[in-house]
Amino acid sequence: MDSRVEGDDHQDLRDALRALCAEFPAEYHRAHGAAETYPEEFVDALTEAGWLAAMIPEEYGGSGLGLLEASIVMEEINRAGGNAGHCHGQMYNMGTLLRHGSEAQKGKYLPKIASGELRLQSMGVTEPTTGTDTTKLKTTAVKKGDRYVVNGQKVWISRIQHSDLMILLARTTPLADVSKKSQGLSIFLVDLRQAIGNGMTVTPIRNMVGHETNELFFDNLEIPADSLIGEEGRGFKYILDGLNAERTLIAAECIGDGYWFTEKASAYARERVVFDRPIGQNQGVQFPIARAYVNIEAANLMRFKAARKFDANQDCGAEANMAKLLAADASWEAANVCMQVHGGFGFAEEYDIERKFRETRLYQVAPISTNFILSYVAEHVLGLPRSF
């Protein structure tokens, strides 16, 4: 069962990814999921094959592909039964460095990221008291000579344990001193190897999906002034690029999950015989699977539209948000259908449904909740009064 989306002419890319993913069967991902460990061998294989450097230009050792191709990489990982959440950070963080980093920064970091010597897996934006209200974040970075001194706290910051670098958003001008609340925020590229234990503390957060995520504390962390990406005070604009890429990639992962669930449910419905007939012969079983598939295909169209606009350097905020909303809803619908079709067997670890069920549920909430997306569309697309 392949996507029927018009213009999806990436079969060679998909075939290569499927061959690699086939080397890491369900048992592999199941074991890491149960133990809540990082699939190091799988991520290394993706890195060595060049897939995590897809968006890095060729002159820096990458493939020079776009967000569209990167999204297909994420989709195929999830469609094969894996969890791209272990490595998707490098993809969407790449855009921030590529689009707004200096030539010196790109020359220093991109070749090592492309080769796998360095990993850029983490982005520090969310805080415990502000959440999605990003412009009111409280982490500060104060310039003192050739250094910035960082103080504050972040939460739900993923993959710190398997990253060398982190994109950090902090306030460099107090909120009271700017005319617009989106001003005065800046982006930094933090070397975690130097920061942890020298003003930065990491506390892991155990969670339902076993995802490697953390709370961070900054206590007079000093970082070099050349850690600043772009211009001081324009970080909010820069981070939006990364967030649009993130939402498009998450949409692709949900689409991969959705196909996995519908394929799993269809296969079981064809084979499972009850009352002398396959359960898939019953419309009460057929129709929910078919409906889930239809919604995945519709979300897929918006994913492709968002990715193409991003790659053309066009404003894709609405499309990225809508793709994420549609795909997250479609994958969650497909997850519930798959669980229902399998009945009690859906709860057994060996079927992998309960693991994927928990993983895809996350995207109703992260990296942005569905209600915030609806608020965005209402205000920015439909011109309705701002609700908060």
C-alpha positions as CSV (number, residue, x, y, z in Angstrom):
1,M,0.0,0.0,0.0
2,D,1.8,3.2,-1.2
3,S,0.7,6.8,-1.1
4,R,-1.5,7.8,-4.0
5,V,-0.6,11.5,-3.6
6,E,0.0,13.1,-7.0
7,G,3.6,14.3,-7.4
8,D,5.1,11.9,-4.9
9,D,7.8,10.7,-7.3
10,H,10.3,9.7,-4.7
11,Q,10.1,5.9,-5.0
12,D,13.9,5.4,-5.3
13,L,14.3,7.3,-2.1
14,R,11.6,5.3,-0.4
15,D,13.1,2.0,-1.6
16,A,16.5,2.8,-0.2
17,L,15.1,3.8,3.1
18,R,12.9,0.7,3.3
19,A,16.0,-1.5,2.7
20,L,17.8,0.1,5.5
21,C,14.9,0.0,7.9
22,A,14.4,-3.7,7.1
23,E,17.7,-4.4,8.8
24,F,16.1,-3.2,12.0
25,P,13.0,-5.3,12.5
26,A,10.1,-4.8,14.9
27,E,11.9,-6.8,17.6
28,Y,14.7,-4.2,17.6
29,H,12.5,-1.2,18.1
30,R,10.3,-3.2,20.6
31,A,13.3,-4.0,22.8
32,H,14.4,-0.4,22.9
33,G,10.9,0.8,23.6
34,A,10.5,-1.6,26.5
35,A,13.9,-0.7,28.0
36,E,13.4,3.0,27.2
37,T,16.9,3.1,25.6
38,Y,18.2,5.0,22.6
39,P,18.4,3.0,19.3
40,E,22.0,4.0,18.7
41,E,22.8,1.4,16.0
42,F,19.8,2.5,14.0
43,V,20.6,6.2,14.2
44,D,24.2,5.4,13.3
45,A,23.1,3.5,10.3
46,L,20.9,6.4,9.2
47,T,23.8,8.8,9.7
48,E,26.3,6.6,7.8
49,A,23.9,6.3,4.9
50,G,23.7,10.1,4.8
51,W,20.0,10.3,5.6
52,L,20.3,12.6,8.6
53,A,22.4,15.0,6.5
54,A,19.8,15.2,3.8
55,M,19.3,19.0,4.1
56,I,22.9,19.9,4.4
57,P,24.3,21.4,1.2
58,E,26.7,19.3,-0.8
59,E,29.6,21.7,-0.3
60,Y,29.4,20.8,3.4
61,G,29.2,17.1,2.9
62,G,25.4,16.7,2.8
63,S,23.0,15.6,0.1
64,G,21.6,19.1,-0.6
65,L,18.0,17.9,-0.5
66,G,15.0,19.8,0.8
67,L,12.5,19.5,3.6
68,L,10.3,17.5,1.4
69,E,12.9,14.7,1.1
70,A,13.7,15.0,4.8
71,S,10.0,14.5,5.6
72,I,10.0,11.3,3.5
73,V,12.9,10.0,5.6
74,M,11.0,10.6,8.8
75,E,7.8,9.1,7.3
76,E,9.5,5.9,6.2
77,I,11.1,5.4,9.6
78,N,7.7,5.4,11.3
79,R,6.1,3.5,8.5
80,A,8.7,0.7,9.1
81,G,7.7,0.5,12.7
82,G,10.4,2.7,14.2
83,N,10.2,6.1,15.9
84,A,11.8,9.1,14.1
85,G,11.5,11.1,17.3
86,H,14.9,9.7,18.2
87,C,16.5,11.6,15.4
88,H,14.2,14.2,13.8
89,G,15.7,17.1,15.8
90,Q,18.7,17.2,13.6
91,M,16.5,17.7,10.5
92,Y,14.4,20.7,11.8
93,N,17.3,22.3,13.7
94,M,19.3,22.2,10.6
95,G,17.1,24.8,8.9
96,T,17.9,27.3,11.6
97,L,21.6,26.9,11.2
98,L,21.4,26.8,7.4
99,R,19.2,29.8,6.9
100,H,20.5,32.1,9.7
101,G,24.0,30.9,10.7
102,S,27.1,32.8,9.5
103,E,29.5,31.3,6.9
104,A,32.0,30.7,9.8
105,Q,29.4,28.8,11.8
106,K,28.3,26.7,8.9
107,G,31.8,25.9,7.8
108,K,32.7,24.9,11.4
109,Y,29.8,22.7,12.2
110,L,28.0,21.4,9.1
111,P,30.7,19.1,7.7
112,K,31.0,17.4,11.2
113,I,27.3,17.1,11.5
114,A,27.1,15.6,8.0
115,S,29.8,13.0,8.8
116,G,28.2,12.2,12.1
117,E,31.1,13.5,14.2
118,L,28.7,16.0,15.8
119,R,24.9,15.7,16.4
120,L,22.6,18.7,16.5
121,Q,19.5,17.0,18.0
122,S,18.2,19.4,20.6
123,M,16.3,22.7,20.6
124,G,15.8,24.6,23.9
125,V,12.6,26.8,23.6
126,T,9.8,25.6,26.0
127,E,9.8,26.6,29.6
128,P,7.7,25.3,32.5
129,T,5.9,28.6,33.2
130,T,5.4,29.9,29.7
131,G,4.9,26.8,27.5
132,T,3.7,27.9,24.1
133,D,3.7,31.6,25.1
134,T,7.2,31.8,23.7
135,T,7.6,35.6,23.7
136,K,7.3,35.6,27.5
137,L,10.0,33.1,28.2
138,K,12.2,33.9,31.2
139,T,15.6,32.5,30.2
140,T,18.0,35.4,29.7
141,A,21.3,35.8,28.0
142,V,23.3,38.9,29.0
143,K,26.3,39.9,27.0
144,K,29.4,40.6,29.1
145,G,32.5,41.2,27.0
146,D,33.1,38.3,24.7
147,R,30.6,36.1,26.4
148,Y,26.9,35.7,27.0
149,V,25.8,34.7,30.5
150,V,22.7,32.5,30.5
151,N,20.3,32.0,33.4
152,G,16.9,30.3,33.4
153,Q,15.1,27.0,32.9
154,K,13.8,24.9,30.0
155,V,11.6,21.8,30.0
156,W,10.7,19.0,27.6
157,I,14.1,19.3,25.8
158,S,14.7,16.1,24.0
159,R,17.8,14.0,23.1
160,I,20.3,16.0,25.2
161,Q,22.0,12.7,26.0
162,H,22.6,12.0,22.4
163,S,23.4,15.5,21.1
164,D,26.6,17.6,21.0
165,L,24.9,20.9,20.1
166,M,21.7,22.6,21.0
167,I,19.7,25.5,19.6
168,L,18.8,27.8,22.5
169,L,16.3,30.6,22.5
170,A,16.8,33.2,25.2
171,R,15.8,36.8,25.9
172,T,18.7,39.3,25.4
173,T,16.6,42.5,25.8
174,P,14.0,42.6,28.7
175,L,10.4,42.4,27.7
176,A,9.7,45.8,29.3
177,D,12.3,47.4,27.0
178,V,10.9,46.3,23.6
179,S,8.0,47.7,21.6
180,K,6.8,44.3,20.4
181,K,7.0,41.2,22.6
182,S,8.5,39.2,19.8
183,Q,11.6,41.4,19.8
184,G,14.6,41.0,22.0
185,L,14.8,37.2,21.7
186,S,18.0,35.7,20.4
187,I,19.2,32.3,19.1
188,F,22.4,30.6,20.2
189,L,24.2,27.4,19.2
190,V,25.3,25.9,22.5
191,D,28.1,23.3,22.7
192,L,26.6,20.8,25.2
193,R,29.9,19.2,25.8
194,Q,31.2,22.4,27.4
195,A,28.0,23.6,28.9
196,I,26.8,20.5,30.9
197,G,28.4,20.7,34.4
198,N,29.6,24.2,33.8
199,G,26.4,26.2,34.5
200,M,24.0,23.8,32.8
201,T,22.3,21.0,34.6
202,V,20.2,18.2,33.0
203,T,17.4,16.3,34.7
204,P,15.7,13.5,32.7
205,I,11.9,13.3,32.8
206,R,10.4,9.8,32.7
207,N,7.3,9.8,30.5
208,M,4.6,7.6,28.9
209,V,6.3,7.0,25.6
210,G,9.8,6.5,27.0
211,H,11.0,9.5,25.0
212,E,14.4,10.9,26.0
213,T,13.4,14.3,27.3
214,N,14.7,16.6,30.0
215,E,14.4,19.6,32.2
216,L,17.4,22.1,31.9
217,F,18.7,24.6,34.5
218,F,21.1,27.4,33.6
219,D,23.0,29.0,36.4
220,N,25.4,31.7,35.0
221,L,26.3,29.5,32.0
222,E,28.9,31.3,30.0
223,I,28.9,30.8,26.2
224,P,31.1,32.5,23.6
225,A,29.7,35.6,21.9
226,D,30.1,33.9,18.6
227,S,27.5,31.3,19.7
228,L,24.9,33.9,18.6
229,I,23.1,32.9,15.4
230,G,22.1,35.8,13.2
231,E,21.4,39.2,14.7
232,E,20.8,39.7,18.4
233,G,17.1,40.3,19.1
234,R,15.7,38.6,15.9
235,G,15.6,35.1,17.3
236,F,11.9,34.8,17.4
237,K,11.7,35.2,13.6
238,Y,14.5,32.7,13.1
239,I,12.9,30.1,15.4
240,L,9.7,30.2,13.4
241,D,11.6,28.7,10.4
242,G,12.6,25.8,12.6
243,L,9.1,25.4,14.1
244,N,7.5,25.3,10.6
245,A,10.1,22.6,9.6
246,E,9.4,20.7,12.8
247,R,5.6,20.7,12.3
248,T,6.0,19.5,8.7
249,L,8.3,16.7,9.7
250,I,6.1,15.7,12.6
251,A,3.2,15.6,10.1
252,A,5.2,13.2,8.0
253,E,5.9,11.0,11.0
254,C,2.2,10.9,11.8
255,I,1.5,10.0,8.2
256,G,4.1,7.2,8.4
257,D,2.4,6.0,11.6
258,G,-1.0,6.2,9.9
259,Y,0.1,4.0,7.1
260,W,1.6,1.5,9.5
261,F,-1.6,1.3,11.5
262,T,-3.9,0.9,8.5
263,E,-1.6,-1.7,6.9
264,K,-1.4,-3.6,10.2
265,A,-5.2,-3.4,10.6
266,S,-5.9,-4.4,7.0
267,A,-3.6,-7.4,7.2
268,Y,-5.1,-8.7,10.4
269,A,-8.7,-8.1,9.2
270,R,-8.0,-10.2,6.1
271,E,-6.5,-13.1,8.1
272,R,-8.5,-13.2,11.4
273,V,-11.5,-15.5,11.0
274,V,-14.5,-15.3,13.4
275,F,-17.9,-16.9,12.8
276,D,-16.4,-18.7,9.8
277,R,-15.5,-15.5,7.9
278,P,-12.6,-13.0,7.9
279,I,-13.5,-10.0,10.1
280,G,-12.5,-7.7,7.3
281,Q,-15.6,-8.9,5.3
282,N,-17.7,-7.0,7.8
283,Q,-18.4,-3.3,6.9
284,G,-18.2,-2.5,10.6
285,V,-14.5,-3.4,10.4
286,Q,-13.9,-2.3,6.8
287,F,-15.3,1.2,7.0
288,P,-13.2,2.5,10.0
289,I,-10.0,1.3,8.4
290,A,-11.0,2.9,5.0
291,R,-12.0,6.2,6.7
292,A,-8.6,6.3,8.5
293,Y,-6.8,5.7,5.2
294,V,-8.7,8.4,3.4
295,N,-7.8,10.9,6.2
296,I,-4.1,10.0,6.1
297,E,-4.1,10.6,2.3
298,A,-5.7,14.0,2.7
299,A,-3.2,15.0,5.4
300,N,-0.4,13.8,3.1
301,L,-1.4,16.4,0.5
302,M,-1.1,19.2,3.0
303,R,2.3,17.8,4.1
304,F,3.6,18.0,0.6
305,K,2.2,21.5,0.1
306,A,3.9,22.7,3.3
307,A,7.2,21.1,2.5
308,R,7.3,22.5,-1.1
309,K,6.5,26.0,0.2
310,F,9.2,25.7,2.8
311,D,11.8,24.6,0.2
312,A,10.8,27.5,-2.0
313,N,11.4,29.9,0.9
314,Q,7.7,30.9,0.9
315,D,5.7,31.6,4.0
316,C,4.4,28.1,5.0
317,G,3.1,28.8,8.5
318,A,-0.5,28.0,7.8
319,E,0.3,24.9,5.7
320,A,2.8,23.5,8.3
321,N,0.3,24.0,11.1
322,M,-2.6,22.5,9.2
323,A,-0.5,19.6,8.0
324,K,0.5,18.8,11.6
325,L,-3.1,19.0,12.8
326,L,-4.5,16.9,10.0
327,A,-1.8,14.3,10.2
328,A,-1.9,14.0,14.0
329,D,-5.6,13.6,14.0
330,A,-5.4,11.0,11.2
331,S,-2.7,8.9,12.9
332,W,-4.6,9.0,16.2
333,E,-7.7,7.8,14.4
334,A,-5.8,5.1,12.6
335,A,-4.2,4.0,15.9
336,N,-7.6,3.6,17.6
337,V,-8.9,1.7,14.6
338,C,-5.9,-0.6,14.6
339,M,-6.3,-1.3,18.3
340,Q,-10.0,-2.0,17.9
341,V,-9.6,-4.3,15.0
342,H,-7.0,-6.4,16.9
343,G,-9.1,-6.5,20.1
344,G,-7.2,-8.0,23.0
345,F,-4.1,-8.8,20.9
346,G,-3.7,-5.0,20.3
347,F,-2.6,-4.7,23.9
348,A,0.1,-7.4,23.6
349,E,3.7,-6.0,23.3
350,E,4.6,-8.5,20.6
351,Y,2.2,-6.9,18.2
352,D,3.9,-3.4,18.6
353,I,0.5,-1.7,18.4
354,E,0.5,-0.5,22.0
355,R,3.9,1.0,21.6
356,K,3.1,2.8,18.4
357,F,-0.3,3.8,19.9
358,R,1.5,5.6,22.8
359,E,4.0,7.2,20.5
360,T,1.5,8.7,18.1
361,R,-0.7,10.0,20.9
362,L,2.0,12.4,21.8
363,Y,1.4,14.4,18.6
364,Q,-2.0,15.6,19.8
365,V,0.0,17.6,22.3
366,A,3.5,18.2,21.0
367,P,5.2,20.0,19.5
368,I,2.1,22.2,19.6
369,S,-1.4,21.2,20.7
370,T,-4.2,21.0,18.2
371,N,-6.1,23.8,19.9
372,F,-3.2,26.3,19.4
373,I,-3.2,25.3,15.7
374,L,-6.9,26.1,15.4
375,S,-6.3,29.5,17.1
376,Y,-3.5,30.2,14.6
377,V,-5.7,29.4,11.6
378,A,-8.6,31.4,13.1
379,E,-6.5,34.5,13.6
380,H,-3.9,34.4,10.8
381,V,-5.9,32.8,8.0
382,L,-9.5,33.7,8.7
383,G,-8.9,37.1,10.3
384,L,-10.8,36.4,13.5
385,P,-10.0,38.4,16.6
386,R,-7.1,37.1,18.6
387,S,-8.4,34.9,21.4
388,F,-5.5,35.2,23.8
